[in-house]
């Protein structure tokens, strides 16, 4: 491993991070409207800003946006985020370049879901990342207490519709999942997802784990055949199965692949049992072509690749290299994720190519347009590394900056339109300009 410390130079208005080493090229800017980015897979076409000798990050602004582990969204120069303070959830729209507040809305909400239990010192406030529908310029948020709300972003009449999942569907507390693990319920954590005219939400009630709502009215249109309790992941994953669009959801009991095509909505393609102590299946499923990766620590301590057909799910391989929080990114025949160490696995076999660094429990990764990895973990540790295309046999760190925030970096790091956004679960949010 080659490690390079960052030389820091402070100016009155910005923090400049300068490092020395190799390669940069121009790239295309992106908005970030969904959980895990523009394509919901941890990839951006924007470049990392590495110019061949240094990684230059200029701090533009920093502010607190309220307690919560949601990651921000960035659309058309505006940043949307959701946080909690003094008994209320606060939906905030900021100017992404300056941090100036453009508008906000509030509603009453407990700090934890009404049936939540366990680990209260490690999180609080909303966890499910919002979803932005570009077609209607509508922001969809979900509170830890099950408030699903549609917000218009293009006028002053903000709230379009609201539904509370606990009230409407009498959702029960998650059960104890395994004999070895205790009882945990973190409220609602899984990001909603727009698919056509539908908003897909992992409700977890006894009529169906997954529900589809009309995105304009909030009317529930259908529920899935699977009736598992909701999982604790960050989001679901769209997957193409033999030309049929499906959704992979990691529930409290299974990886479930559900059909979304007209006439077959909610039908099960396949189920694969995956029960984790405390229901802590936190890393989201990651899909590529017709395969899905799932991974958990605790009693599972594994990552597995599942191949999906319209006839069901079959395990391709399983390896003892778990991720606890970070959702894997699949890129050019390799898998990347950070839990304690940043790992690179072979996509075909799951064998480890390399590992390195120290990222603690929290973690998220982005693959950039110039084929590099930005990894975020611990209490604001930000690291730039080479992917296996440039360093196939070993972990190669190019640059790092530490202690950007104050508490665990549960929220996903965001790279959008030449700016990098880093947030912690206490709501401390910092924006960097990337590049010169």
Secondary structure as UniProt FT lines:
FT   STRAND          7..10
FT   STRAND          15..18
FT   TURN            35..40
FT   STRAND          57..64
FT   STRAND          67..68
FT   STRAND          73..75
FT   TURN            76..77
FT   STRAND          78..85
FT   TURN            86..87
FT   STRAND          88..95
FT   TURN            96..98
FT   STRAND          101..108
FT   TURN            114..115
FT   TURN            120..122
FT   STRAND          131..133
FT   TURN            134..137
FT   STRAND          138..142
FT   TURN            144..145
FT   STRAND          147..152
FT   STRAND          159..164
FT   HELIX           165..169
FT   STRAND          193..195
FT   TURN            196..197
FT   STRAND          198..205
FT   TURN            206..207
FT   STRAND          208..214
FT   TURN            215..217
FT   STRAND          220..223
FT   STRAND          237..241
FT   TURN            242..243
FT   STRAND          244..250
FT   STRAND          254..259
FT   TURN            262..263
FT   TURN            265..266
FT   STRAND          268..273
FT   HELIX           277..279
FT   STRAND          286..288
FT   TURN            289..290
FT   STRAND          291..296
FT   TURN            298..300
FT   STRAND          302..309
FT   TURN            310..311
FT   STRAND          312..319
FT   STRAND          329..331
FT   TURN            332..333
FT   STRAND          334..338
FT   STRAND          340..346
FT   TURN            347..349
FT   STRAND          352..360
FT   STRAND          363..367
FT   TURN            369..370
FT   STRAND          372..377
FT   TURN            378..380
FT   STRAND          381..386
FT   TURN            388..390
FT   STRAND          396..401
FT   STRAND          414..416
FT   TURN            417..418
FT   STRAND          419..423
FT   TURN            425..426
FT   STRAND          428..434
//
